[in-house]
Amino acid sequence: MSDKEKSRAKAEQAKGKLEETAGRAVGNERLTAEGRAEKAKGDARQAKEKMKDVFKR
């Protein structure tokens, strides 16, 4: 996994988790949903990069 993409995926996951937690804390459903979406985006990016690594070998 390229370091740039790996760090980008981790950042998206962390940002999403933070938004989701903040949304739940204040009762904001939109913020919670945006956080979940951001986290899912990071998860997908990480999965894509892992698949690339598998096929490189």
C-alpha positions in Angstrom: 0.0 0.0 0.0 1.5 3.3 -0.9 2.3 5.5 2.1 0.3 8.4 0.8 -2.9 6.5 0.2 -2.5 4.6 3.4 -2.2 7.8 5.4 -5.1 9.3 3.5 -7.3 6.3 4.3 -6.4 6.5 8.0 -7.1 10.2 8.0 -10.5 9.7 6.4 -11.4 7.0 8.9 -10.3 9.1 11.9 -12.2 12.2 10.6 -15.3 10.1 10.0 -15.2 8.5 13.5 -14.8 12.0 15.0 -17.7 13.5 13.1 -19.9 10.5 13.9 -19.1 10.7 17.6 -19.6 14.5 17.6 -22.9 14.1 15.8 -24.2 11.6 18.3 -23.0 13.7 21.2 -25.0 16.8 20.1 -27.9 14.8 18.6 -27.2 15.9 15.0 -28.2 13.1 12.7 -26.8 14.8 9.6 -23.3 15.1 11.2 -23.6 11.5 12.3 -24.4 10.3 8.8 -21.6 12.4 7.3 -19.2 10.8 9.7 -20.3 7.3 8.8 -19.9 8.1 5.1 -16.4 9.6 5.6 -15.4 6.5 7.6 -16.8 4.2 4.9 -14.9 6.1 2.3 -11.7 5.6 4.2 -12.5 1.9 4.7 -13.0 1.5 1.0 -9.8 3.3 0.1 -7.9 1.1 2.5 -9.5 -2.1 1.0 -8.6 -1.0 -2.5 -5.0 -0.4 -1.6 -4.8 -3.8 0.1 -6.1 -5.5 -3.0 -3.5 -3.7 -5.1 -0.8 -5.0 -2.8 -2.2 -8.6 -3.0 -2.0 -8.5 -6.8 1.5 -7.0 -6.9 3.0 -10.1 -5.4 
